[in-house]
Amino acid sequence: MSQASALQPGSGPVTAATYLPSTPDHVLWGRLPCAADAPVLSVDPGTEVTFDTISHEGILEDQGRDPRAFFGSHGAAEVLDDAVALAAADEATHPRTFGVDGPHVVSRPVEVRGARVGDLLAMTVLETLPRVPYGVISNRHAKGALPGEYPLAGDVFSAFATVDDEGRGRLPLVPGGERQVSFDLAPFLGIMGVAVAGDQRPHSVPPGPHGGNIDIRLLTVGSTLYLPVQVDGAMAYVGDPHFAQGDGEVALTAMEASLRATVRLDIVPREEALTRFGELVGPLAETAEHLVPTGMDEDLDTAVQNCVRAAIALLQARFGMDPSLAYAYLSAATDFDISQVVDVVKGVHARIRKSDFAEVTGADR
């Protein structure tokens, strides 16, 4: 295992002038922000914010809620101080019921001045730095794509994965074995979102129109997530850091590991948003190569249908494409991928190649 120094709170490179650590007073655990939550920061549109994030894997109750002991048992040389502090936090400061509330650690909300309901918040990922050279992949509580079949024994199976000196993930073929499989890493934030209206914090697991736990692995450096603003100020937050994930995330979690992520927060005013994207009812991602509409529902078939509808509406708004021809194009040229099947509300995303529309007027908008 690589023994690179951990990025403890406030140590190491911090890219943005605005920095939000993940110490206990700066995070929520198991719930997402709502309109009743006060912002921890207030920034102008276009501001870059460096967020420290903490993975929930290694701090949960079914892993002992003692990250020094958990990670130390796997030979980790350093454990994050903020993870230790959060695991030790009392019920008064972080009320949470294991098995009822969600597992995820998310930042307290950041107000983006001038954002109004009906606008879009654009969250562009500029940098993702690993804070530790290891992560955890878990299957627990009869969840995942094969509930009732896995875990094979007990309530939780947590696989400890490492990062080698070449920056690849490594996992043993058998528990404790020396032979290992290696795989590419592509760090991203599984949770990016805006606060919901009202005074009830949403559960951190199911994604929705607010974003949240969308687990779209395409949201790596250089990508942007657009979210319909639901409360004035947008109240943006991030969390659920990953080092790697396959589409589907079938076991329940992927390679979960803490990141230091720098994100730029911009506003797309409503009229501009309608011209560029149409009337968005949920998250839309954009990468250098693709427009990525999404669809969500507890039923995977319905999630696919919602994604197809969102893709047709996007092609109509952005390129003036006839809906029947858009439907035909999507069938001929667009991949529809399963984002995840393990977060109660299942997710599907489409990858529409922007280069296919290079000859269309306005295709470079």
C-alpha positions in Angstrom: 0.0 0.0 0.0 1.2 3.5 -0.8 2.1 5.3 2.4 1.5 8.9 1.2 0.7 11.3 4.0 -3.0 11.8 4.8 -4.5 15.2 4.1 -5.6 16.0 7.6 -7.9 19.0 8.2 -6.1 22.2 7.1 -2.9 20.4 6.1 -1.5 20.0 2.6 -2.7 21.7 -0.6 -5.9 23.7 -0.5 -6.6 25.0 -4.0 -9.4 27.5 -3.5 -9.3 30.6 -1.4 -12.5 29.4 0.3 -12.0 26.2 2.3 -14.6 24.2 4.2 -13.2 21.5 6.5 -15.1 18.4 7.5 -14.7 18.8 11.2 -17.9 17.9 13.1 -19.2 21.4 13.3 -19.1 21.6 9.5 -21.0 18.4 8.5 -24.3 16.6 8.8 -24.4 12.8 9.2 -27.2 10.8 7.7 -29.4 13.6 6.5 -29.3 16.3 3.8 -29.8 20.0 4.2 -33.2 21.7 4.0 -34.4 25.3 3.9 -34.4 25.5 7.7 -30.6 24.9 7.9 -28.4 28.0 8.2 -25.6 28.2 5.7 -22.1 27.5 7.0 -20.7 29.7 4.2 -22.1 32.4 1.9 -20.4 32.9 -1.4 -20.8 34.8 -4.7 -21.6 33.0 -7.9 -18.4 31.8 -9.6 -16.7 31.1 -6.3 -14.4 28.0 -6.0 -14.7 26.1 -2.7 -12.4 23.4 -1.5 -14.4 20.9 0.5 -12.9 18.2 2.7 -15.1 15.2 2.7 -15.2 12.1 4.9 -16.2 8.6 3.8 -18.8 6.9 6.0 -17.0 3.6 5.5 -14.9 2.8 8.5 -16.8 5.0 11.0 -20.2 3.3 11.1 -21.6 1.4 14.0 -21.4 -2.0 12.3 -17.7 -1.4 11.8 -17.2 -0.5 15.4 -17.5 3.3 15.1 -13.8 3.5 15.8 -11.9 4.4 12.7 -8.5 4.2 14.3 -9.2 0.6 15.3 -10.9 -0.4 12.1 -8.3 1.0 9.7 -5.4 0.2 12.0 -6.5 -3.5 11.8 -5.9 -3.3 8.1 -2.5 -1.8 8.4 -3.3 1.8 7.7 -0.5 4.1 8.8 -2.7 7.2 9.2 -6.3 7.8 10.0 -8.1 11.1 9.4 -8.5 13.2 12.6 -11.9 14.5 11.4 -13.2 11.0 10.9 -12.1 10.1 14.4 -13.8 13.2 15.8 -17.1 12.6 14.0 -17.2 9.0 15.1 -16.8 10.2 18.7 -19.4 12.9 18.4 -22.3 12.7 20.8 -26.0 12.4 20.1 -26.6 16.1 21.1 -24.4 17.5 18.3 -25.1 14.9 15.6 -28.4 13.2 16.3 -28.5 10.0 14.2 -30.1 6.6 14.5 -28.1 3.8 12.9 -30.3 1.9 10.5 -32.9 4.6 10.4 -30.9 7.7 9.2 -28.5 7.4 6.3 -24.8 6.6 6.6 -23.4 9.5 4.5 -21.4 12.5 5.8 -22.2 15.7 3.9 -21.1 19.3 4.2 -23.4 21.8 5.8 -24.9 24.0 3.1 -23.1 26.8 1.2 -25.4 29.7 0.2 -24.8 31.0 -3.3 -25.9 34.6 -3.3 -28.5 35.5 -5.8 -29.7 32.0 -6.6 -33.4 31.9 -6.9 -36.0 29.1 -7.1 -36.3 28.3 -10.8 -32.6 28.9 -11.6 -30.1 26.1 -11.9 -27.1 25.7 -9.7 -24.0 24.6 -11.7 -21.5 22.6 -9.7 -18.2 22.1 -11.6 -15.6 19.7 -10.2 -12.2 21.2 -10.5 -10.0 18.9 -8.4 -10.3 15.7 -6.4 -7.3 14.9 -4.1 -7.3 11.6 -2.2 -7.0 12.3 1.5 -5.8 8.7 2.3 -4.3 5.9 0.3 -7.1 3.4 1.0 -10.8 2.8 0.9 -13.6 0.4 1.7 -16.2 -1.5 -0.3 -19.1 -2.9 1.7 -22.1 -5.1 1.4 -24.5 -5.0 4.3 -27.9 -5.7 5.8 -29.1 -7.8 2.9 -28.9 -4.8 0.6 -27.2 -4.4 -2.8 -28.3 -6.0 -6.1 -28.5 -9.5 -4.5 -30.3 -9.0 -1.2 -30.8 -12.3 0.6 -27.7 -13.8 -1.1 -25.0 -11.5 0.2 -23.4 -10.9 2.6 -22.5 -14.7 2.7 -22.1 -14.5 6.5 -23.1 -11.9 9.1 -24.7 -8.5 8.6 -21.8 -6.7 6.8 -18.8 -7.6 4.7 -16.3 -4.8 4.3 -13.5 -5.2 1.8 -10.4 -3.0 2.5 -8.9 -1.7 -0.8 -5.6 0.1 -1.2 -4.0 2.6 -3.6 -0.6 1.5 -5.0 2.3 3.7 -5.9 1.0 3.9 -9.5 -2.3 5.3 -8.4 -4.4 2.1 -9.0 -6.8 0.4 -6.7 -5.9 -3.0 -5.4 -8.1 -5.7 -3.9 -7.0 -9.3 -2.8 -8.5 -12.3 -4.6 -9.2 -14.0 -1.3 -9.3 -12.5 2.2 -5.8 -11.9 3.5 -4.2 -13.2 0.2 -1.2 -11.8 -1.5 -2.5 -12.1 -5.1 -4.5 -9.0 -6.0 -6.6 -7.5 -8.7 -5.8 -3.9 -9.7 -8.2 -1.4 -11.3 -8.3 2.2 -12.4 -9.3 4.9 -10.1 -11.6 7.8 -11.1 -12.4 9.9 -8.0 -15.8 11.7 -7.8 -18.4 12.9 -5.3 -21.3 10.6 -5.0 -23.4 13.3 -3.3 -23.8 16.8 -4.8 -27.0 18.6 -4.1 -29.1 21.6 -3.2 -31.3 22.0 -0.1 -35.0 21.0 -0.3 -37.9 23.3 0.7 -39.4 22.9 4.1 -38.0 22.1 7.5 -37.4 18.3 7.1 -34.0 17.1 6.3 -34.1 14.3 3.6 -32.6 10.9 4.3 -29.2 10.8 2.7 -29.7 7.6 0.7 -32.3 8.1 -2.0 -31.5 10.7 -4.7 -34.0 13.0 -6.2 -34.7 16.3 -8.0 -32.4 17.9 -5.3 -29.5 15.7 -6.5 -28.1 14.1 -3.3 -26.8 10.5 -3.6 -26.9 10.3 -7.4 -23.7 8.2 -7.6 -22.9 9.1 -11.2 -19.3 8.1 -11.8 -19.0 10.4 -14.8 -18.8 13.4 -12.4 -15.0 13.4 -12.3 -12.8 16.5 -12.7 -14.0 18.8 -15.5 -17.6 17.7 -15.3 -20.6 19.9 -14.2 -23.8 19.0 -12.5 -26.8 21.2 -13.0 -29.6 21.1 -10.3 -32.9 23.0 -10.1 -32.7 25.4 -7.2 -35.4 24.6 -4.7 -34.7 27.3 -2.1 -33.3 30.8 -2.5 -29.5 30.7 -2.1 -29.4 27.1 -3.5 -27.6 25.9 -0.3 -25.2 23.5 -2.0 -23.5 20.6 -0.3 -21.2 17.6 -1.2 -20.3 14.3 0.3 -20.0 10.5 -0.3 -16.5 10.6 -1.8 -15.5 7.7 -4.1 -12.1 6.6 -5.5 -13.8 4.3 -8.0 -17.2 2.9 -8.9 -18.7 0.7 -11.6 -22.1 1.6 -13.1 -24.6 -0.1 -10.9 -22.6 -0.1 -7.7 -24.0 -3.5 -7.2 -22.6 -4.6 -3.8 -24.0 -1.5 -2.1 -21.0 0.7 -1.9 -18.0 1.1 -4.3 -14.5 2.1 -3.3 -15.5 4.7 -0.7 -12.7 6.9 0.4 -12.2 10.5 1.6 -11.4 13.3 -0.9 -10.5 16.9 -0.8 -12.6 18.3 -3.7 -12.6 21.8 -5.2 -15.9 22.8 -6.8 -17.0 26.0 -8.6 -20.5 27.2 -7.8 -22.3 29.1 -10.6 -25.9 30.2 -11.2 -27.7 29.7 -14.5 -30.6 32.1 -14.5 -34.0 30.5 -15.4 -34.4 32.0 -18.9 -30.9 30.9 -19.9 -31.5 27.5 -18.4 -34.7 27.0 -20.4 -32.9 27.8 -23.6 -29.9 25.6 -22.9 -31.6 22.6 -21.2 -35.4 23.0 -21.2 -37.4 22.6 -18.0 -35.3 20.4 -15.9 -37.1 18.3 -13.3 -33.9 16.6 -12.0 -30.2 16.6 -12.2 -28.4 17.0 -15.5 -24.6 16.4 -15.9 -22.2 17.6 -18.6 -18.8 16.3 -19.4 -16.3 17.4 -22.1 -17.9 14.8 -24.4 -21.4 14.2 -23.2 -24.7 15.7 -22.1 -26.0 13.4 -19.3 -29.7 13.6 -18.5 -30.9 11.4 -15.7 -34.0 9.4 -14.7 -34.9 8.1 -11.2 -37.5 5.9 -9.6 -37.7 3.0 -7.2 -38.7 0.9 -10.2 -35.8 0.5 -12.6 -38.0 0.3 -15.7 -39.7 3.6 -14.7 -36.2 5.2 -14.1 -35.2 4.3 -17.6 -38.4 5.8 -19.0 -37.9 9.0 -17.0 -34.3 9.2 -18.4 -35.5 8.7 -22.0 -38.2 11.5 -21.5 -35.5 13.8 -20.0 -33.2 13.1 -23.0 -35.9 13.8 -25.5 -36.8 17.1 -23.8 -33.2 18.1 -23.7 -32.7 17.5 -27.4 -35.8 19.5 -28.2 -34.7 22.5 -26.0 -31.1 22.6 -27.0 -31.2 21.7 -30.6 -34.8 22.1 -31.7 -35.0 18.4 -32.5 -38.4 16.9 -33.3 -39.3 14.5 -30.4 -40.0 11.5 -32.7 -36.6 12.0 -34.4 -35.0 12.6 -31.0 -36.4 9.3 -29.8 -35.0 7.6 -32.9 -31.6 9.2 -32.4 -31.4 8.1 -28.8 -32.2 4.5 -29.9 -29.5 4.6 -32.6 -26.7 6.5 -30.9 -27.0 7.0 -27.1 -26.1 4.7 -24.3 -28.4 4.5 -21.3 -26.4 3.4 -18.2 -27.5 2.3 -14.8 -26.0 4.8 -12.3 -26.8 2.7 -9.3 -29.4 0.1 -8.2 -28.7 0.2 -4.4 -30.0 3.6 -3.1 -33.7 2.7 -2.9 -34.4 5.2 -5.7 -32.6 3.7 -8.7 -30.8 5.9 -11.2 -30.2 5.8 -14.9 -28.2 8.3 -17.0 -27.8 8.8 -20.7 -24.6 9.7 -22.5 -25.5 12.0 -25.5 -22.4 12.8 -27.5 -22.1 16.5 -28.1 -19.9 15.9 -31.1 -22.9 14.4 -32.9 -24.5 17.8 -33.1 -21.4 19.8 -34.2 -23.0 20.8 -37.4 -26.2 22.0 -35.8 -26.6 25.7 -35.2 -26.1 26.4 -31.5 -24.6 23.0 -30.8 -21.6 24.5 -29.0 -23.6 26.4 -26.5 
